[in-house]
Amino acid sequence: LEAGVVLAALATDAGLAASRGEARRLAQGGGLRVNDAAEADANRTITSADLVDGVVKLAAGKKKIVLVKPV
């Protein structure tokens, strides 16, 4: 996570979106959140600075919420 991961790729790998394109559209529509803050840039890099208590909280819409823990 030190090098960073693109938000669209992370959302896809976490199962919040079926593809990177869908993740980009979700972000542009304001439906993708990182640590409860709306994120409009799907190309944003998620780094270790985004960790809160060792995890990154990703949410798509109101019901899809995933905690991502780096290993």
Biopython code that builds the backbone (N, CA, C, O; Angstrom):
import numpy as np
from Bio.PDB.StructureBuilder import StructureBuilder

atoms = [
    (1, "LEU", "N", (0.828, -1.201, 0.000)),
    (1, "LEU", "CA", (0.000, 0.000, 0.000)),
    (1, "LEU", "C", (0.867, 1.259, 0.000)),
    (1, "LEU", "O", (0.366, 2.359, -0.233)),
    (2, "GLU", "N", (2.157, 1.100, 0.259)),
    (2, "GLU", "CA", (3.036, 2.265, 0.254)),
    (2, "GLU", "C", (3.100, 2.891, -1.137)),
    (2, "GLU", "O", (3.138, 4.114, -1.272)),
    (3, "ALA", "N", (3.111, 2.045, -2.174)),
    (3, "ALA", "CA", (3.153, 2.560, -3.545)),
    (3, "ALA", "C", (1.802, 3.120, -3.963)),
    (3, "ALA", "O", (1.729, 3.979, -4.842)),
    (4, "GLY", "N", (0.746, 2.643, -3.344)),
    (4, "GLY", "CA", (-0.592, 3.141, -3.639)),
    (4, "GLY", "C", (-1.350, 2.255, -4.604)),
    (4, "GLY", "O", (-0.760, 1.512, -5.388)),
    (5, "VAL", "N", (-2.662, 2.346, -4.534)),
    (5, "VAL", "CA", (-3.563, 1.593, -5.400)),
    (5, "VAL", "C", (-4.596, 2.574, -5.940)),
    (5, "VAL", "O", (-5.113, 3.412, -5.200)),
    (6, "VAL", "N", (-4.892, 2.466, -7.220)),
    (6, "VAL", "CA", (-5.895, 3.344, -7.827)),
    (6, "VAL", "C", (-7.266, 2.981, -7.259)),
    (6, "VAL", "O", (-7.604, 1.803, -7.138)),
    (7, "LEU", "N", (-8.041, 3.988, -6.916)),
    (7, "LEU", "CA", (-9.341, 3.788, -6.270)),
    (7, "LEU", "C", (-10.266, 2.910, -7.103)),
    (7, "LEU", "O", (-10.946, 2.044, -6.553)),
    (8, "ALA", "N", (-10.307, 3.115, -8.415)),
    (8, "ALA", "CA", (-11.192, 2.320, -9.273)),
    (8, "ALA", "C", (-10.810, 0.841, -9.219)),
    (8, "ALA", "O", (-11.684, -0.026, -9.189)),
    (9, "ALA", "N", (-9.526, 0.557, -9.207)),
    (9, "ALA", "CA", (-9.066, -0.831, -9.138)),
    (9, "ALA", "C", (-9.390, -1.440, -7.775)),
    (9, "ALA", "O", (-9.793, -2.600, -7.688)),
    (10, "LEU", "N", (-9.214, -0.662, -6.725)),
    (10, "LEU", "CA", (-9.499, -1.157, -5.377)),
    (10, "LEU", "C", (-10.988, -1.435, -5.202)),
    (10, "LEU", "O", (-11.365, -2.443, -4.604)),
    (11, "ALA", "N", (-11.830, -0.553, -5.717)),
    (11, "ALA", "CA", (-13.280, -0.756, -5.624)),
    (11, "ALA", "C", (-13.704, -1.995, -6.398)),
    (11, "ALA", "O", (-14.590, -2.730, -5.962)),
    (12, "THR", "N", (-13.078, -2.228, -7.539)),
    (12, "THR", "CA", (-13.388, -3.411, -8.340)),
    (12, "THR", "C", (-12.932, -4.680, -7.622)),
    (12, "THR", "O", (-13.678, -5.657, -7.549)),
    (13, "ASP", "N", (-11.719, -4.666, -7.097)),
    (13, "ASP", "CA", (-11.190, -5.835, -6.389)),
    (13, "ASP", "C", (-11.977, -6.132, -5.113)),
    (13, "ASP", "O", (-12.086, -7.287, -4.701)),
    (14, "ALA", "N", (-12.523, -5.093, -4.493)),
    (14, "ALA", "CA", (-13.290, -5.273, -3.260)),
    (14, "ALA", "C", (-14.723, -5.724, -3.536)),
    (14, "ALA", "O", (-15.461, -6.055, -2.608)),
    (15, "GLY", "N", (-15.114, -5.738, -4.806)),
    (15, "GLY", "CA", (-16.450, -6.201, -5.151)),
    (15, "GLY", "C", (-17.515, -5.122, -5.142)),
    (15, "GLY", "O", (-18.704, -5.430, -5.221)),
    (16, "LEU", "N", (-17.114, -3.867, -5.047)),
    (16, "LEU", "CA", (-18.093, -2.780, -5.042)),
    (16, "LEU", "C", (-18.557, -2.422, -6.444)),
    (16, "LEU", "O", (-19.631, -1.844, -6.614)),
    (17, "ALA", "N", (-17.761, -2.760, -7.445)),
    (17, "ALA", "CA", (-18.112, -2.481, -8.839)),
    (17, "ALA", "C", (-17.674, -3.667, -9.687)),
    (17, "ALA", "O", (-16.704, -4.352, -9.362)),
    (18, "ALA", "N", (-18.394, -3.900, -10.770)),
    (18, "ALA", "CA", (-18.081, -5.036, -11.634)),
    (18, "ALA", "C", (-16.871, -4.763, -12.522)),
    (18, "ALA", "O", (-16.185, -5.693, -12.946)),
    (19, "SER", "N", (-16.611, -3.487, -12.802)),
    (19, "SER", "CA", (-15.487, -3.131, -13.661)),
    (19, "SER", "C", (-14.937, -1.777, -13.237)),
    (19, "SER", "O", (-15.553, -1.052, -12.456)),
    (20, "ARG", "N", (-13.769, -1.455, -13.769)),
    (20, "ARG", "CA", (-13.186, -0.147, -13.452)),
    (20, "ARG", "C", (-14.028, 0.978, -14.037)),
    (20, "ARG", "O", (-14.127, 2.054, -13.447)),
    (21, "GLY", "N", (-14.629, 0.737, -15.184)),
    (21, "GLY", "CA", (-15.503, 1.733, -15.796)),
    (21, "GLY", "C", (-16.713, 2.016, -14.921)),
    (21, "GLY", "O", (-17.118, 3.167, -14.756)),
    (22, "GLU", "N", (-17.278, 0.967, -14.369)),
    (22, "GLU", "CA", (-18.418, 1.146, -13.465)),
    (22, "GLU", "C", (-17.982, 1.905, -12.213)),
    (22, "GLU", "O", (-18.726, 2.747, -11.708)),
    (23, "ALA", "N", (-16.793, 1.615, -11.715)),
    (23, "ALA", "CA", (-16.277, 2.320, -10.538)),
    (23, "ALA", "C", (-16.067, 3.800, -10.852)),
    (23, "ALA", "O", (-16.342, 4.659, -10.015)),
    (24, "ARG", "N", (-15.579, 4.098, -12.058)),
    (24, "ARG", "CA", (-15.393, 5.500, -12.454)),
    (24, "ARG", "C", (-16.731, 6.228, -12.525)),
    (24, "ARG", "O", (-16.857, 7.352, -12.040)),
    (25, "ARG", "N", (-17.729, 5.588, -13.130)),
    (25, "ARG", "CA", (-19.057, 6.207, -13.227)),
    (25, "ARG", "C", (-19.669, 6.408, -11.841)),
    (25, "ARG", "O", (-20.313, 7.424, -11.578)),
    (26, "LEU", "N", (-19.463, 5.444, -10.973)),
    (26, "LEU", "CA", (-19.971, 5.545, -9.607)),
    (26, "LEU", "C", (-19.332, 6.733, -8.884)),
    (26, "LEU", "O", (-20.012, 7.479, -8.179)),
    (27, "ALA", "N", (-18.029, 6.899, -9.064)),
    (27, "ALA", "CA", (-17.324, 8.016, -8.423)),
    (27, "ALA", "C", (-17.786, 9.354, -8.994)),
    (27, "ALA", "O", (-18.000, 10.307, -8.245)),
    (28, "GLN", "N", (-17.937, 9.430, -10.297)),
    (28, "GLN", "CA", (-18.366, 10.682, -10.922)),
    (28, "GLN", "C", (-19.770, 11.072, -10.481)),
    (28, "GLN", "O", (-20.096, 12.257, -10.415)),
    (29, "GLY", "N", (-20.597, 10.085, -10.182)),
    (29, "GLY", "CA", (-21.948, 10.357, -9.719)),
    (29, "GLY", "C", (-22.027, 10.647, -8.232)),
    (29, "GLY", "O", (-23.104, 10.944, -7.715)),
    (30, "GLY", "N", (-20.905, 10.566, -7.542)),
    (30, "GLY", "CA", (-20.874, 10.859, -6.115)),
    (30, "GLY", "C", (-21.246, 9.685, -5.235)),
    (30, "GLY", "O", (-21.483, 9.862, -4.040)),
    (31, "GLY", "N", (-21.301, 8.491, -5.800)),
    (31, "GLY", "CA", (-21.716, 7.331, -5.023)),
    (31, "GLY", "C", (-20.589, 6.531, -4.412)),
    (31, "GLY", "O", (-20.842, 5.558, -3.702)),
    (32, "LEU", "N", (-19.355, 6.914, -4.669)),
    (32, "LEU", "CA", (-18.210, 6.180, -4.126)),
    (32, "LEU", "C", (-17.576, 7.013, -3.017)),
    (32, "LEU", "O", (-17.220, 8.174, -3.219)),
    (33, "ARG", "N", (-17.442, 6.399, -1.839)),
    (33, "ARG", "CA", (-16.901, 7.128, -0.692)),
    (33, "ARG", "C", (-15.695, 6.396, -0.115)),
    (33, "ARG", "O", (-15.649, 5.166, -0.074)),
    (34, "VAL", "N", (-14.723, 7.184, 0.329)),
    (34, "VAL", "CA", (-13.535, 6.662, 0.998)),
    (34, "VAL", "C", (-13.522, 7.251, 2.398)),
    (34, "VAL", "O", (-13.458, 8.469, 2.563)),
    (35, "ASN", "N", (-13.582, 6.399, 3.396)),
    (35, "ASN", "CA", (-13.631, 6.841, 4.799)),
    (35, "ASN", "C", (-14.738, 7.874, 5.011)),
    (35, "ASN", "O", (-14.524, 8.904, 5.650)),
    (36, "ASP", "N", (-15.911, 7.590, 4.473)),
    (36, "ASP", "CA", (-17.125, 8.405, 4.611)),
    (36, "ASP", "C", (-17.056, 9.760, 3.917)),
    (36, "ASP", "O", (-17.904, 10.616, 4.166)),
    (37, "ALA", "N", (-16.080, 9.973, 3.063)),
    (37, "ALA", "CA", (-15.984, 11.218, 2.294)),
    (37, "ALA", "C", (-16.189, 10.882, 0.816)),
    (37, "ALA", "O", (-15.511, 10.007, 0.276)),
    (38, "ALA", "N", (-17.117, 11.574, 0.168)),
    (38, "ALA", "CA", (-17.387, 11.321, -1.248)),
    (38, "ALA", "C", (-16.133, 11.598, -2.068)),
    (38, "ALA", "O", (-15.430, 12.582, -1.837)),
    (39, "GLU", "N", (-15.865, 10.728, -3.017)),
    (39, "GLU", "CA", (-14.671, 10.845, -3.849)),
    (39, "GLU", "C", (-15.094, 10.865, -5.312)),
    (39, "GLU", "O", (-15.647, 9.886, -5.813)),
    (40, "ALA", "N", (-14.838, 11.974, -5.996)),
    (40, "ALA", "CA", (-15.243, 12.114, -7.390)),
    (40, "ALA", "C", (-14.160, 11.651, -8.355)),
    (40, "ALA", "O", (-14.445, 11.413, -9.528)),
    (41, "ASP", "N", (-12.924, 11.518, -7.883)),
    (41, "ASP", "CA", (-11.809, 11.139, -8.747)),
    (41, "ASP", "C", (-11.502, 9.655, -8.573)),
    (41, "ASP", "O", (-10.907, 9.251, -7.574)),
    (42, "ALA", "N", (-11.910, 8.847, -9.548)),
    (42, "ALA", "CA", (-11.686, 7.404, -9.468)),
    (42, "ALA", "C", (-10.226, 7.048, -9.707)),
    (42, "ALA", "O", (-9.814, 5.925, -9.415)),
    (43, "ASN", "N", (-9.438, 7.974, -10.229)),
    (43, "ASN", "CA", (-8.018, 7.722, -10.472)),
    (43, "ASN", "C", (-7.150, 8.118, -9.284)),
    (43, "ASN", "O", (-5.923, 8.052, -9.356)),
    (44, "ARG", "N", (-7.782, 8.526, -8.203)),
    (44, "ARG", "CA", (-7.050, 8.894, -6.990)),
    (44, "ARG", "C", (-6.322, 7.670, -6.450)),
    (44, "ARG", "O", (-6.833, 6.551, -6.510)),
    (45, "THR", "N", (-5.142, 7.894, -5.931)),
    (45, "THR", "CA", (-4.348, 6.801, -5.383)),
    (45, "THR", "C", (-4.598, 6.680, -3.883)),
    (45, "THR", "O", (-4.470, 7.648, -3.134)),
    (46, "ILE", "N", (-4.953, 5.484, -3.471)),
    (46, "ILE", "CA", (-5.163, 5.196, -2.054)),
    (46, "ILE", "C", (-3.829, 4.725, -1.488)),
    (46, "ILE", "O", (-3.244, 3.763, -1.986)),
    (47, "THR", "N", (-3.350, 5.401, -0.454)),
    (47, "THR", "CA", (-2.057, 5.065, 0.142)),
    (47, "THR", "C", (-2.231, 4.749, 1.619)),
    (47, "THR", "O", (-3.345, 4.760, 2.144)),
    (48, "SER", "N", (-1.130, 4.471, 2.273)),
    (48, "SER", "CA", (-1.185, 4.173, 3.706)),
    (48, "SER", "C", (-1.625, 5.392, 4.513)),
    (48, "SER", "O", (-2.035, 5.248, 5.665)),
    (49, "ALA", "N", (-1.549, 6.581, 3.933)),
    (49, "ALA", "CA", (-2.023, 7.783, 4.625)),
    (49, "ALA", "C", (-3.545, 7.773, 4.782)),
    (49, "ALA", "O", (-4.085, 8.484, 5.630)),
    (50, "ASP", "N", (-4.236, 6.974, 3.971)),
    (50, "ASP", "CA", (-5.696, 6.893, 4.036)),
    (50, "ASP", "C", (-6.186, 5.889, 5.079)),
    (50, "ASP", "O", (-7.389, 5.780, 5.317)),
    (51, "LEU", "N", (-5.273, 5.166, 5.692)),
    (51, "LEU", "CA", (-5.666, 4.172, 6.690)),
    (51, "LEU", "C", (-6.190, 4.847, 7.950)),
    (51, "LEU", "O", (-5.605, 5.810, 8.445)),
    (52, "VAL", "N", (-7.296, 4.329, 8.457)),
    (52, "VAL", "CA", (-7.851, 4.760, 9.736)),
    (52, "VAL", "C", (-7.995, 3.498, 10.575)),
    (52, "VAL", "O", (-8.760, 2.600, 10.220)),
    (53, "ASP", "N", (-7.278, 3.424, 11.664)),
    (53, "ASP", "CA", (-7.253, 2.229, 12.517)),
    (53, "ASP", "C", (-6.859, 0.983, 11.731)),
    (53, "ASP", "O", (-7.351, -0.111, 12.010)),
    (54, "GLY", "N", (-5.978, 1.145, 10.754)),
    (54, "GLY", "CA", (-5.459, 0.013, 10.000)),
    (54, "GLY", "C", (-6.313, -0.439, 8.837)),
    (54, "GLY", "O", (-5.973, -1.428, 8.187)),
    (55, "VAL", "N", (-7.415, 0.249, 8.545)),
    (55, "VAL", "CA", (-8.281, -0.134, 7.431)),
    (55, "VAL", "C", (-8.704, 1.102, 6.641)),
    (55, "VAL", "O", (-8.627, 2.231, 7.126)),
    (56, "VAL", "N", (-9.152, 0.855, 5.414)),
    (56, "VAL", "CA", (-9.748, 1.898, 4.582)),
    (56, "VAL", "C", (-11.203, 1.495, 4.376)),
    (56, "VAL", "O", (-11.484, 0.375, 3.947)),
    (57, "LYS", "N", (-12.117, 2.392, 4.676)),
    (57, "LYS", "CA", (-13.543, 2.113, 4.507)),
    (57, "LYS", "C", (-13.977, 2.600, 3.127)),
    (57, "LYS", "O", (-13.884, 3.788, 2.819)),
    (58, "LEU", "N", (-14.450, 1.669, 2.302)),
    (58, "LEU", "CA", (-14.965, 2.001, 0.979)),
    (58, "LEU", "C", (-16.462, 1.746, 0.973)),
    (58, "LEU", "O", (-16.930, 0.750, 1.523)),
    (59, "ALA", "N", (-17.206, 2.638, 0.355)),
    (59, "ALA", "CA", (-18.652, 2.457, 0.273)),
    (59, "ALA", "C", (-19.131, 2.851, -1.113)),
    (59, "ALA", "O", (-18.679, 3.838, -1.692)),
    (60, "ALA", "N", (-20.059, 2.051, -1.629)),
    (60, "ALA", "CA", (-20.710, 2.343, -2.902)),
    (60, "ALA", "C", (-22.203, 2.422, -2.618)),
    (60, "ALA", "O", (-22.837, 1.415, -2.305)),
    (61, "GLY", "N", (-22.751, 3.603, -2.727)),
    (61, "GLY", "CA", (-24.155, 3.779, -2.391)),
    (61, "GLY", "C", (-24.348, 3.705, -0.888)),
    (61, "GLY", "O", (-23.430, 3.985, -0.116)),
    (62, "LYS", "N", (-25.555, 3.323, -0.480)),
    (62, "LYS", "CA", (-25.850, 3.278, 0.952)),
    (62, "LYS", "C", (-25.608, 1.910, 1.573)),
    (62, "LYS", "O", (-25.350, 1.809, 2.773)),
    (63, "LYS", "N", (-25.689, 0.863, 0.770)),
    (63, "LYS", "CA", (-25.693, -0.473, 1.354)),
    (63, "LYS", "C", (-24.411, -1.270, 1.165)),
    (63, "LYS", "O", (-24.150, -2.195, 1.935)),
    (64, "LYS", "N", (-23.615, -0.942, 0.176)),
    (64, "LYS", "CA", (-22.383, -1.698, -0.064)),
    (64, "LYS", "C", (-21.227, -1.009, 0.657)),
    (64, "LYS", "O", (-20.762, 0.052, 0.241)),
    (65, "ILE", "N", (-20.778, -1.626, 1.736)),
    (65, "ILE", "CA", (-19.688, -1.063, 2.535)),
    (65, "ILE", "C", (-18.646, -2.154, 2.751)),
    (65, "ILE", "O", (-18.977, -3.281, 3.120)),
    (66, "VAL", "N", (-17.381, -1.803, 2.517)),
    (66, "VAL", "CA", (-16.292, -2.766, 2.643)),
    (66, "VAL", "C", (-15.157, -2.115, 3.419)),
    (66, "VAL", "O", (-14.809, -0.959, 3.177)),
    (67, "LEU", "N", (-14.585, -2.862, 4.349)),
    (67, "LEU", "CA", (-13.373, -2.432, 5.032)),
    (67, "LEU", "C", (-12.205, -3.170, 4.389)),
    (67, "LEU", "O", (-12.185, -4.400, 4.352)),
    (68, "VAL", "N", (-11.239, -2.419, 3.887)),
    (68, "VAL", "CA", (-10.083, -3.009, 3.213)),
    (68, "VAL", "C", (-8.893, -2.902, 4.149)),
    (68, "VAL", "O", (-8.515, -1.814, 4.583)),
    (69, "LYS", "N", (-8.312, -4.056, 4.449)),
    (69, "LYS", "CA", (-7.159, -4.102, 5.345)),
    (69, "LYS", "C", (-5.946, -4.582, 4.558)),
    (69, "LYS", "O", (-5.971, -5.682, 4.005)),
    (70, "PRO", "N", (-4.892, -3.787, 4.496)),
    (70, "PRO", "CA", (-3.698, -4.223, 3.764)),
    (70, "PRO", "C", (-2.981, -5.345, 4.512)),
    (70, "PRO", "O", (-2.960, -5.389, 5.742)),
    (71, "VAL", "N", (-2.399, -6.240, 3.732)),
    (71, "VAL", "CA", (-1.638, -7.342, 4.340)),
    (71, "VAL", "C", (-0.211, -7.325, 3.857)),
    (71, "VAL", "O", (0.586, -8.173, 4.256)),
]
sb = StructureBuilder()
sb.init_structure("model")
sb.init_model(0)
sb.init_chain("A")
sb.init_seg("    ")
for serial, (resi, resn, name, xyz) in enumerate(atoms, 1):
    if name == "N":
        sb.init_residue(resn, " ", resi, " ")
    sb.init_atom(name, np.array(xyz, "f"), 0.0, 1.0, " ", f" {name:<3s}", serial, name[0])
structure = sb.get_structure()
